[in-house]
């Protein structure tokens, strides 16, 4: 299926017993059941087009250091640094389905910086909702035009809040019941599908404002679409977008070549993102190697 081929939201096929918008079976090929969902939109042609984003001599690492997760949420244990046998750490390594990497065009919607310019104040440790209208306004100001297969990245300002708070953040994170990010609603779910994003990511604990609320929750629908999501409701896959936002602002350009390659262990159930935004020409060799690999599937 080409990146431009998925049905519009209103024309999504009916899946018996499931809510409207379920993409189960949509990417199946004959008798072969699909395992990677909207990552199918990252075709070799889409990756080639993403390579055109490489214009300058810059690259930005997006991984948030695990040492920062001193107060993990949702009852998780804090990270410990030990020299151990990698075979005993299956939870932190993964080979996700048929596809071990995500490469394509990343687009950053820097809501945090936009809100500051507008004089909008909000608490990152509250259920502050970034609406579709907000996202479209930011995209327009940045001059972004979305393309099928894009990897959508939203900077909510959560890591900025984390960096600006010290001891008092402990009580907020450990006991926190609310977090900022994109509003979970019918409008948001339809908007995400209708732009044919291959994946979504952000700098908050989750991509969706927490706690999610019925009847439409982004968290539910990305599972029904097989959509890749970082952080996917875990603080160990939160992206650090501070440097990326500054680089995009400096260049006045908010799209880039994006790569994320998990540590490889078949059957693993979680991973750090190992994410990189590339603006540099030397990445052409990396792209060529990735494309050769994709052509061999």
VEXLUMLO-429254 format. One record per residue: residue number from 1; chain; z, y, x of N, C-alpha, C in turn. Coordinates in steps of 0.001 Angstrom, whole numbers, plus 500000, padded with zeros to 6 digits. Layout:
BEGIN
ATOM     i   ch     n.c3     n.c2     n.c1    ca.c3    ca.c2    ca.c1     c.c3     c.c2     c.c1
ATOM   NUM    A        Z        Y        X        Z        Y        X        Z        Y        X
...
This chain:
BEGIN
ATOM     i   ch     n.c3     n.c2     n.c1    ca.c3    ca.c2    ca.c1     c.c3     c.c2     c.c1
ATOM     1    A   500000   498804   500839   500000   500000   500000   500000   501247   500874
ATOM     2    A   499091   502166   500633   499059   503415   501359   500217   504308   500924
ATOM     3    A   500558   505267   501798   501692   506137   501502   501452   506969   500244
ATOM     4    A   500192   507165   499893   499880   507987   498722   499722   507165   497447
ATOM     5    A   499939   505857   497523   499652   504966   496396   500788   504713   495414
ATOM     6    A   502080   504874   495756   503133   504524   494798   502988   505289   493493
ATOM     7    A   503416   504694   492383   503303   505363   491081   504217   506567   490978
ATOM     8    A   503861   507479   490098   504739   508599   489816   505993   508077   489115
ATOM     9    A   507039   508878   489139   508321   508474   488563   508176   507989   487124
ATOM    10    A   507466   508734   486314   507345   508383   484897   506546   507108   484687
ATOM    11    A   505755   506701   485690   504912   505511   485571   505469   504302   486318
ATOM    12    A   506723   504393   486749   507314   503266   487468   507313   502027   486584
ATOM    13    A   506924   500868   487118   506860   499657   486301   508235   499223   485820
ATOM    14    A   508263   498601   484671   509517   498132   484083   510004   496884   484819
ATOM    15    A   511271   496868   485177   511917   495689   485753   512992   495263   484765
ATOM    16    A   512808   494100   484162   513688   493640   483097   515153   493651   483536
ATOM    17    A   515981   494264   482694   517415   494287   482946   517865   495334   483946
ATOM    18    A   516917   496144   484468   517269   497156   485462   516904   498547   484951
ATOM    19    A   517541   499591   485464   517251   500945   484992   515862   501414   485407
ATOM    20    A   515366   502416   484689   514069   502983   485040   514095   503513   486469
ATOM    21    A   513013   503276   487182   512923   503733   488556   513173   502644   489576
ATOM    22    A   513461   501432   489129   513675   500318   490053   512338   499911   490681
ATOM    23    A   512329   499784   492008   511081   499497   492731   510974   498041   493164
ATOM    24    A   511816   497177   492613   511739   495770   492985   510354   495215   492676
ATOM    25    A   509759   494577   493640   508444   493977   493459   507286   494924   493703
ATOM    26    A   507570   496214   493809   506499   497195   493938   505717   497025   495234
ATOM    27    A   506400   496632   496283   505748   496508   497586   505477   495051   497970
ATOM    28    A   505663   494121   497020   505363   492720   497310   503870   492545   497595
ATOM    29    A   503545   491571   498398   502149   491273   498714   501869   489820   498353
ATOM    30    A   501182   489619   497225   500921   488257   496767   502218   487546   496461
ATOM    31    A   502426   486414   497113   503647   485629   496902   504747   485992   497897
ATOM    32    A   504468   486956   498762   505440   487338   499787   506304   488485   499270
ATOM    33    A   507601   488256   499180   508520   489292   498702   508799   490298   499804
ATOM    34    A   508770   491554   499434   509009   492634   500385   510503   492760   500689
ATOM    35    A   510823   493176   501928   512214   493337   502336   512554   494743   502806
ATOM    36    A   511563   495628   502943   511845   496924   503569   511581   498114   502658
ATOM    37    A   511181   497901   501407   511084   498971   500426   510215   500135   500853
ATOM    38    A   510765   501348   500751   509968   502541   501018   509597   502708   502487
ATOM    39    A   510145   501891   503378   509680   501929   504767   508237   501471   504875
ATOM    40    A   507720   500808   503822   506305   500463   503804   505420   501702   503834
ATOM    41    A   505977   502842   503452   505206   504084   503474   504926   504564   504898
ATOM    42    A   505676   504032   505859   505456   504395   507258   504352   503516   507853
ATOM    43    A   503142   503725   507382   501985   502973   507860   501560   503487   509233
ATOM    44    A   500741   502742   509974   500233   503257   511252   499555   504616   511110
ATOM    45    A   498858   504823   510000   498194   506119   509787   499212   507254   509657
ATOM    46    A   500324   506963   508972   501374   507977   508803   502028   508290   510144
ATOM    47    A   502230   507266   510984   502826   507481   512298   501901   508300   513186
ATOM    48    A   500610   508011   513127   499642   508804   513887   499712   510276   513476
ATOM    49    A   499777   510522   512179   499879   511892   511681   501183   512538   512156
ATOM    50    A   502261   511756   512181   503548   512279   512644   503478   512695   514107
ATOM    51    A   502656   512001   514887   502512   512332   516300   502000   513737   516538
ATOM    52    A   501346   514299   515542   500817   515657   515677   501927   516705   515674
ATOM    53    A   503162   516283   515325   504296   517197   515336   504766   517496   516759
ATOM    54    A   504310   516716   517722   504753   516879   519101   503969   518017   519736
ATOM    55    A   504648   519134   519975   503961   520344   520417   504563   520981   521664
ATOM    56    A   505869   520836   521877   506526   521533   522987   507271   520541   523867
ATOM    57    A   507967   521052   524883   508690   520191   525819   510138   519988   525457
ATOM    58    A   510419   519712   524188   511796   519572   523744   512020   518249   523013
ATOM    59    A   513223   517716   523143   513658   516576   522336   515150   516743   522065
ATOM    60    A   515611   516226   520942   517004   516401   520524   517578   515062   520096
ATOM    61    A   518681   514671   520711   519394   513465   520294   520211   513787   519057
ATOM    62    A   520158   512924   518043   520822   513187   516775   522082   512354   516561
ATOM    63    A   522411   511479   517507   523588   510644   517338   524873   511473   517444
ATOM    64    A   525772   511258   516509   527094   511869   516564   527984   510935   517362
ATOM    65    A   528599   511425   518430   529402   510576   519298   530482   509821   518552
ATOM    66    A   530576   508525   518806   531570   507713   518111   532995   508146   518439
ATOM    67    A   533167   508825   519578   534507   509299   519916   534995   510384   518950
ATOM    68    A   534064   510983   518190   534452   512007   517236   535067   511414   515962
ATOM    69    A   534801   510138   515731   535295   509530   514494   536729   509067   514719
ATOM    70    A   537607   510027   514955   539014   509705   515209   539773   509461   513919
ATOM    71    A   539238   509982   512832   539894   509817   511534   538869   509295   510527
ATOM    72    A   538410   508050   510663   537377   507536   509767   537838   507474   508318
ATOM    73    A   536912   507737   507409   537230   507690   505993   537032   506318   505391
ATOM    74    A   537301   506197   504098   537084   504973   503326   537855   503781   503883
ATOM    75    A   538999   504042   504529   539852   502957   504993   539349   502217   506212
ATOM    76    A   538346   502765   506913   537833   502086   508104   538774   502292   509285
ATOM    77    A   538677   501371   510244   539492   501489   511443   538773   502394   512436
ATOM    78    A   539537   503043   513296   538948   503937   514290   538284   503133   515394
ATOM    79    A   537331   503756   516060   536581   503086   517123   537467   502891   518345
ATOM    80    A   537372   501715   518953   538051   501443   520207   537011   501128   521273
ATOM    81    A   537197   501652   522470   536262   501446   523570   536804   500353   524472
ATOM    82    A   536191   499170   524393   536587   498040   525216   535353   497363   525780
ATOM    83    A   535502   496705   526887   534427   495882   527439   534598   494493   526838
ATOM    84    A   533670   494129   525926   533823   492878   525190   532508   492123   525154
ATOM    85    A   532581   490910   524694   531403   490072   524523   530606   490578   523329
ATOM    86    A   529340   491012   523540   528536   491565   522456   528340   490585   521322
ATOM    87    A   528439   489282   521602   528223   488280   520553   529331   488290   519510
ATOM    88    A   530450   488960   519815   531573   489024   518885   531575   490315   518070
ATOM    89    A   530522   491114   518193   530490   492413   517518   529340   492503   516540
ATOM    90    A   529110   491453   515789   527938   491381   514923   527853   492545   513935
ATOM    91    A   528959   493059   513451   528913   494116   512438   528257   495387   512959
ATOM    92    A   528264   495587   514271   527735   496835   514799   526333   496686   515374
ATOM    93    A   525718   495539   515183   524346   495343   515617   523542   494905   514401
ATOM    94    A   522292   495323   514350   521538   494848   513204   520058   494782   513479
ATOM    95    A   519432   493867   512801   517992   493787   512730   517688   493769   511257
ATOM    96    A   517224   494889   510720   517204   495056   509279   515896   494553   508679
ATOM    97    A   515962   493355   508076   514787   492795   507425   513679   492538   508414
ATOM    98    A   512431   492813   508014   511278   492553   508848   511043   493669   509853
ATOM    99    A   511701   494791   509665   511360   495982   510428   512557   496422   511253
ATOM   100    A   512388   496513   512562   513497   496853   513421   513560   498303   513823
ATOM   101    A   512600   499134   513395   512612   500519   513806   512102   501413   512688
ATOM   102    A   512443   502688   512777   511924   503691   511857   511309   504794   512692
ATOM   103    A   510010   504999   512564   509334   506076   513276   508426   506804   512299
ATOM   104    A   508408   508106   512372   507563   508870   511464   507833   510359   511598
ATOM   105    A   507398   511106   510604   507596   512559   510591   508928   512890   509931
ATOM   106    A   509807   513527   510675   511067   513980   510119   510948   515421   509661
ATOM   107    A   511632   515749   508573   511672   517130   508075   513129   517502   507831
ATOM   108    A   513536   518645   508372   514915   519099   508239   515005   520212   507211
ATOM   109    A   515835   519998   506199   516196   521062   505269   517593   521538   505670
ATOM   110    A   517647   522686   506327   518903   523200   506863   519592   524050   505797
ATOM   111    A   520235   523358   504850   520932   524069   503783   522087   524898   504335
ATOM   112    A   522781   524383   505329   523953   525058   505874   523605   526454   506372
ATOM   113    A   522568   526569   507193   522177   527869   507737   521656   528795   506642
ATOM   114    A   520901   528216   505714   520366   529017   504604   521509   529598   503767
ATOM   115    A   522518   528781   503462   523641   529238   502655   524400   530360   503358
ATOM   116    A   524560   530253   504676   525231   531307   505422   524467   532626   505302
ATOM   117    A   523148   532556   505407   522346   533780   505301   522446   534402   503910
ATOM   118    A   522656   533547   502911   522755   534042   501541   524172   534472   501169
ATOM   119    A   525112   534301   502096   526500   534638   501808   527179   533645   500884
ATOM   120    A   526661   532429   500810   527236   531386   499955   528352   530674   500722
ATOM   121    A   529521   530624   500144   530653   529951   500766   531016   528694   499978
ATOM   122    A   531342   527631   500695   531726   526375   500043   532562   525560   501008
ATOM   123    A   533294   524621   500462   534160   523745   501244   533463   522404   501420
ATOM   124    A   533220   522015   502674   532537   520748   502946   533349   519542   502501
ATOM   125    A   534659   519729   502318   535517   518645   501857   535782   518770   500360
ATOM   126    A   534780   519238   499621   534833   519285   498173   533530   518684   497644
ATOM   127    A   533493   518371   496353   532265   517830   495779   531303   518985   495477
ATOM   128    A   530899   519663   496524   529943   520754   496397   528547   520139   496380
ATOM   129    A   527783   520431   495361   526483   519787   495161   525329   520689   495593
ATOM   130    A   524485   520165   496464   523236   520825   496847   522176   520347   495859
ATOM   131    A   521620   521259   495086   520711   520895   494004   519263   520809   494470
ATOM   132    A   518428   520255   493617   516995   520207   493892   516442   521616   494067
ATOM   133    A   516896   522530   493230   516452   523921   493356   516797   524479   494728
ATOM   134    A   518009   524150   495219   518408   524584   496560   517471   524004   497619
ATOM   135    A   517204   522720   497523   516355   522054   498510   514956   522649   498515
ATOM   136    A   514408   522907   497350   513069   523482   497268   513043   524911   497802
ATOM   137    A   514119   525647   497568   514195   527014   498091   514238   527009   499606
ATOM   138    A   515041   526116   500190   515128   526012   501643   513782   525588   502224
ATOM   139    A   513138   524605   501601   511834   524139   502087   510810   525274   502076
ATOM   140    A   510824   526073   501023   509883   527191   500924   510140   528218   502011
ATOM   141    A   511420   528522   502251   511752   529490   503286   511358   528990   504669
ATOM   142    A   511486   527687   504896   511120   527102   506191   509617   526907   506333
ATOM   143    A   508884   527046   505236   507436   526829   505283   507056   525366   505334
ATOM   144    A   507950   524480   504859   507702   523042   504905   506834   522596   503733
ATOM   145    A   505862   521764   504025   505076   521089   503001   505277   519596   503211
ATOM   146    A   505879   518925   502243   506190   517505   502388   504923   516656   502357
ATOM   147    A   504991   515530   503090   503907   514561   503112   504465   513185   502744
ATOM   148    A   503672   512332   502080   504149   510973   501778   504579   510255   503052
ATOM   149    A   505727   509598   502990   506247   508888   504152   507203   509699   504998
ATOM   150    A   507407   510985   504672   508349   511806   505433   509757   511227   505387
ATOM   151    A   510509   511462   506458   511931   511124   506513   512702   512413   506273
ATOM   152    A   513349   512503   505118   514047   513722   504714   515441   513771   505324
ATOM   153    A   515755   514882   506015   517060   515072   506635   517647   516382   506120
ATOM   154    A   518865   516315   505591   519515   517486   505008   520776   517824   505801
ATOM   155    A   520857   519064   506278   522088   519510   506940   522964   520217   505920
ATOM   156    A   524072   519577   505603   525001   520108   504596   526072   521004   505190
ATOM   157    A   526324   520842   506492   527382   521598   507138   528673   520833   507330
ATOM   158    A   528668   519508   507041   529902   518738   507141   530373   518637   508594
ATOM   159    A   529463   518349   509532   529873   518246   510933   530297   519616   511467
ATOM   160    A   529658   520667   511012   530085   522014   511393   531537   522238   510970
ATOM   161    A   531858   521827   509741   533242   521925   509263   534156   521099   510165
ATOM   162    A   533754   519892   510503   534560   518993   511326   534847   519626   512687
ATOM   163    A   533811   520220   513289   533978   520813   514614   534877   522047   514592
ATOM   164    A   534933   522720   513462   535715   523946   513359   537169   523702   512963
ATOM   165    A   537522   522460   512629   538889   522122   512234   539451   521094   513205
ATOM   166    A   540727   521215   513481   541346   520319   514454   542352   519413   513776
ATOM   167    A   543622   519678   513931   544645   518793   513407   544620   518699   511881
ATOM   168    A   544284   519805   511219   544349   519782   509765   543236   518941   509135
ATOM   169    A   542225   518585   509931   541150   517779   509364   541597   516344   509119
ATOM   170    A   542628   515902   509829   543086   514527   509685   543465   514226   508242
ATOM   171    A   544274   515093   507656   544728   514849   506287   543568   514924   505300
ATOM   172    A   542598   515791   505591   541465   515919   504681   540587   514672   504699
ATOM   173    A   540321   514148   505900   539413   513010   506013   540079   511717   505556
ATOM   174    A   541308   511475   506010   541986   510235   505638   542251   510185   504137
ATOM   175    A   542659   511314   503571   542985   511349   502149   541867   511948   501302
ATOM   176    A   540741   512245   501949   539661   512929   501258   539052   512098   500131
ATOM   177    A   538878   512730   499010   538257   512063   497862   536925   512710   497504
ATOM   178    A   536596   513832   498172   535386   514556   497845   534687   515031   499124
ATOM   179    A   533332   515026   499082   532541   515478   500215   531275   516170   499711
ATOM   180    A   530819   517136   500494   529612   517887   500159   528354   517049   500395
ATOM   181    A   527329   517254   499647   525957   516844   499966   525071   517007   498727
ATOM   182    A   523993   516234   498652   522994   516414   497594   523541   515928   496251
ATOM   183    A   523260   516681   495218   523715   516336   493874   523071   515036   493394
ATOM   184    A   523893   514150   492860   523376   512936   492236   523071   513211   490777
ATOM   185    A   521806   513213   490412   521415   513539   489046   520038   512950   488765
ATOM   186    A   519641   512959   487505   518301   512509   487125   517251   513320   487872
ATOM   187    A   517457   514617   487949   516494   515489   488623   516377   515146   490103
ATOM   188    A   517504   514897   490762   517489   514571   492192   516783   513251   492458
ATOM   189    A   517102   512242   491659   516500   510925   491843   514981   510999   491657
ATOM   190    A   514554   511683   490596   513110   511821   490352   512436   512609   491476
ATOM   191    A   513094   513653   491951   512539   514487   493019   512364   513687   494297
ATOM   192    A   513353   512882   494659   513268   512077   495876   512128   511065   495794
ATOM   193    A   512008   510383   494644   510930   509406   494509   509564   510089   494490
ATOM   194    A   509460   511196   493780   508165   511840   493577   507582   512412   494865
ATOM   195    A   508421   512620   495875   507897   513083   497165   507601   511928   498109
ATOM   196    A   507864   510702   497665   507526   509500   498441   508123   509547   499851
ATOM   197    A   509397   509946   499932   510079   509885   501212   510295   508421   501594
ATOM   198    A   510134   508118   502865   510382   506748   503323   511860   506517   503603
ATOM   199    A   512591   507590   503871   514013   507466   504149   514695   508812   503986
ATOM   200    A   516018   508787   503888   516808   510007   503754   517991   509944   504706
ATOM   201    A   518428   511112   505179   519526   511150   506134   520223   512499   506046
ATOM   202    A   521380   512590   506696   522109   513844   506674   523273   513839   507638
ATOM   203    A   524029   514935   507608   525158   515099   508516   526501   514882   507825
ATOM   204    A   526473   514520   506559   527719   514335   505815   528125   512867   505790
ATOM   205    A   529286   512589   505219   529762   511205   505114   528775   510370   504307
ATOM   206    A   528163   510958   503318   527125   510292   502539   526032   511277   502199
ATOM   207    A   524845   510794   501855   523750   511697   501495   524001   512349   500143
ATOM   208    A   524792   511689   499311   525072   512168   497963   526466   512790   497896
ATOM   209    A   526589   513914   497168   527899   514529   496982   528872   513483   496429
ATOM   210    A   530056   513430   497022   531028   512383   496703   532224   512950   495944
ATOM   211    A   532713   512254   494924   532268   510938   494458   531003   511018   493604
ATOM   212    A   530165   509982   493656   528967   509967   492811   529359   509830   491346
ATOM   213    A   528495   510284   490474   528809   510253   489050   527642   509672   488258
ATOM   214    A   527974   508896   487250   526970   508361   486345   526457   509483   485445
ATOM   215    A   525234   509343   484851   524451   508108   484768   523481   507892   485921
ATOM   216    A   523184   508937   486704   522225   508778   487802   522923   509034   489120
ATOM   217    A   522920   507998   489986   523533   508133   491289   522489   507805   492347
ATOM   218    A   522321   508699   493309   521340   508474   494374   521656   507181   495098
ATOM   219    A   522928   506934   495323   523352   505740   496053   522811   504461   495408
ATOM   220    A   522808   504424   494083   522289   503250   493379   520783   503124   493551
ATOM   221    A   520076   504234   493424   518622   504177   493389   517991   503904   494745
ATOM   222    A   518595   504395   495825   517998   504064   497117   518089   502571   497389
ATOM   223    A   519104   501917   496817   519195   500460   496926   518093   499791   496103
ATOM   224    A   517801   500360   494931   516755   499798   494071   515364   500054   494628
ATOM   225    A   515241   501038   495513   513944   501330   496147   513811   500655   497505
ATOM   226    A   514913   500137   498042   514876   499630   499403   514717   500752   500399
ATOM   227    A   515192   501959   500058   515003   503134   500920   516030   503158   502042
ATOM   228    A   515539   503437   503239   516441   503587   504381   517252   504854   504216
ATOM   229    A   518537   504745   504512   519411   505908   504381   520401   505931   505515
ATOM   230    A   520486   507077   506166   521517   507331   507148   522192   508614   506713
ATOM   231    A   523494   508680   506527   524489   507723   506983   524717   506511   506093
ATOM   232    A   524134   506432   504920   524311   505285   504026   525779   504971   503806
ATOM   233    A   526515   506024   503536   527934   505944   503180   528807   505387   504300
ATOM   234    A   528539   505752   505528   529441   505369   506602   529456   506430   507677
ATOM   235    A   530649   506840   508092   530773   507925   509043   530304   507546   510438
ATOM   236    A   530008   506281   510707   529533   505916   512040   528019   506025   512145
ATOM   237    A   527366   506395   511054   525925   506624   511132   525577   508048   510700
ATOM   238    A   526559   508916   510719   526336   510319   510420   525533   510955   511555
ATOM   239    A   524519   511752   511199   523707   512411   512213   524305   513758   512589
ATOM   240    A   524280   514065   513872   524697   515371   514357   523458   516265   514375
ATOM   241    A   523383   517194   513446   522180   518014   513270   522343   519424   513814
ATOM   242    A   523453   519726   514464   523692   521081   514938   522626   521509   515959
ATOM   243    A   522392   520692   516979   521407   521045   518003   519993   521054   517432
ATOM   244    A   519713   520116   516531   518383   520059   515918   518112   521325   515109
ATOM   245    A   519111   521760   514334   518937   522965   513524   518664   524178   514411
ATOM   246    A   519358   524284   515537   519150   525404   516453   517757   525357   517069
ATOM   247    A   517300   524164   517436   515968   524042   518022   514885   524373   517009
ATOM   248    A   515049   523887   515775   514081   524195   514729   514033   525696   514452
ATOM   249    A   515196   526325   514436   515261   527775   514204   514580   528535   515342
ATOM   250    A   514801   528079   516565   514196   528736   517719   512668   528638   517679
ATOM   251    A   512181   527483   517228   510738   527279   517168   510123   527750   515855
ATOM   252    A   510999   528040   514868   510529   528382   513523   509633   527269   512985
ATOM   253    A   510102   526038   513191   509323   524857   512820   510308   523741   512512
ATOM   254    A   510273   523225   511272   511314   522307   510825   510806   520888   510590
ATOM   255    A   509711   520513   511223   509254   519119   511189   509060   518647   512621
ATOM   256    A   509117   517332   512828   509139   516789   514179   508864   515291   514117
ATOM   257    A   508616   514704   515274   508489   513251   515361   509886   512648   515423
ATOM   258    A   510167   511687   514547   511509   511111   514425   511461   509626   514731
ATOM   259    A   512464   509151   515479   512571   507710   515721   514023   507275   515592
ATOM   260    A   514201   506062   515073   515523   505459   514957   515362   503965   515165
ATOM   261    A   515970   503432   516226   515821   502017   516556   517198   501367   516638
ATOM   262    A   517511   500451   515719   518827   499806   515730   518958   498811   516870
ATOM   263    A   520199   498539   517235   520450   497442   518166   520040   496140   517488
ATOM   264    A   519468   495250   518249   518759   494118   517660   519595   492840   517632
ATOM   265    A   520078   492498   516453   520742   491213   516247   520414   490742   514844
ATOM   266    A   519605   489718   514733   519196   489242   513434   520409   488815   512623
ATOM   267    A   520502   489329   511390   521625   489005   510530   522756   490004   510596
ATOM   268    A   522651   491013   511480   523666   492044   511543   523683   492858   510255
ATOM   269    A   524800   493493   509964   524938   494170   508668   525191   495666   508791
ATOM   270    A   525210   496216   509992   525451   497644   510117   524921   498105   511456
ATOM   271    A   524776   499433   511595   524255   499912   512859   524530   501388   513053
ATOM   272    A   524517   501824   514313   524446   503237   514638   522971   503625   514612
ATOM   273    A   522630   504895   514368   521235   505246   514136   520355   505261   515375
ATOM   274    A   520923   505578   516557   520099   505720   517757   518888   506594   517460
ATOM   275    A   519150   507775   516911   518085   508625   516385   517701   509728   517362
ATOM   276    A   516411   510080   517342   515871   511081   518248   514802   511887   517532
ATOM   277    A   514890   513209   517652   513828   514096   517166   513053   514573   518376
ATOM   278    A   511734   514413   518346   510910   514658   519533   509954   515816   519290
ATOM   279    A   509971   516764   520228   509040   517879   520205   508160   517874   521455
ATOM   280    A   508243   516808   522293   507632   516879   523615   506408   515984   523760
ATOM   281    A   505464   516450   524574   504213   515743   524772   504357   514416   525479
ATOM   282    A   505408   514248   526320   505566   512994   527050   505846   511831   526119
ATOM   283    A   506175   512117   524850   506444   511038   523903   505170   510340   523452
ATOM   284    A   504004   510827   523859   502754   510196   523457   502707   508724   523876
ATOM   285    A   503237   508409   525067   503251   507015   525520   504113   506162   524607
ATOM   286    A   505250   506718   524146   506130   505994   523235   505413   505720   521930
ATOM   287    A   504732   506716   521389   504017   506558   520128   502936   505494   520251
ATOM   288    A   502171   505548   521344   501106   504563   521528   501659   503147   521564
ATOM   289    A   502810   502970   522232   503417   501644   522306   503892   501189   520932
ATOM   290    A   504494   502090   520166   504950   501750   518825   503788   501386   517918
ATOM   291    A   502709   502133   518030   501546   501858   517190   500933   500496   517510
ATOM   292    A   500885   500151   518791   500360   498836   519160   501213   497725   518562
ATOM   293    A   502548   497944   518568   503455   496959   517980   503214   496829   516482
ATOM   294    A   503057   497975   515799   502848   497965   514340   501549   497281   513978
ATOM   295    A   500510   497478   514796   499210   496884   514520   499248   495350   514631
ATOM   296    A   500261   494828   515312   500373   493381   515513   501090   492678   514377
ATOM   297    A   501635   493429   513373   502366   492782   512270   501444   491876   511488
